[in-house]
Amino acid sequence: MQGTRLITKKTDADFDKMKVAGRCVAAMHQTVREIAEPGVTTLELDSAAREVLAEYECRSSFLGYGGPTNPFPGVLCTSPNSVIVHGIPGEYRLREG
């Protein structure tokens, strides 16, 4: 039937993976929040997030997105509010505000 979506039954192992992923995301948010202050670069935020991903043996859905010809280089999409979304982590330093 066209337009029908099937629901895949999750196993205990699937739920365990989802729990780890949730803990990883929470830890990444906490880590980045703790170091996000004026003067810190978006690349430093990305590096801190990479460490958390490694600790939890998780991967970023952003890293490599776009395929081999134009892969996204960061594990975070970072940009100030005044800039377009999905910014590439780099030397931009956070400012107050």
N, C-alpha and C positions, 0 to 999 in steps of 0.2 A: 504494500500500500504506500503510495507516494506521500511524503511529508510525515510519515510516522517515525517516531524516535523510540528506540528500544532502551529500556533501562537495564543496565548490566548489574547483576547481583554481585555485591562485594563480598570478598572472603575476609576472614580474620586477618590474613596477611595484608590485604589491601587497606583495611582499617588501621593496622599498625603503621603502615607507610604514611597514611594521611595524618596520623597523630604526630609522627616525627616531623613531617613537613610543617605542620602547624606550630610545633615547638620551635622549629628552625626560623620560621617567619617572625614569630614573637621575639626570639632572641636577636634577630637581625634588627628589628625595629628598635628594640631597647638599646642595642649597641650603637646604632647610628644616632639615635636621639641623644645618647650620653656624650657623643663627641661633636655633634653638630653645634658649632658656635662660630661667631665671626672669626674669619681668618682661615678656617679649615677649607680645603679644596674639595670639590665634588669627587675627585679621584681618591682622596683619602677616605671619604665615606664609602666609596666602592671597594677599596682595599679592605676596610674593616668588615664589610658585608661578605667579602670573599672568604675571610678567615672563619666567620660563623658558618658559612656553607660547608667549608671543609671539615669543620668540627662535627657537624651533623651528617656529613657524607651526603649532602644534597646538592642539587644543581639549580642554577637560575634559568627561568624560562626566557629571560631576555638575552643571555649570553649566546652569541652565534645566530640569533634570529635574523632572518633575511637570506640565509643560505651562504654557500661558499664564495659567491661573488661580492657580497656586501654584508658580511656578518656584523651584528651589533657587538661592540667590544666590551660592554660593561655588564655587570651582574645587577646593577641598578639603573633606572632611568632617572637622571638627576637634572634639574633645572630650577632656577628661581621662578617665582610666580609671574614675573614680568616677561618671561621667555616662553617660547613654544614648548609644549610637553615633550617627553621622551628625549631629553637631552643626554648627550654622551658624557660620561664622567671625564673630567679634565682638570685644568688648572684654574678654573673659576673659583674664586674664594667667596665663601659665604659672607654676607654683610648683615648688620643689624637690621631688623625690620620684618 
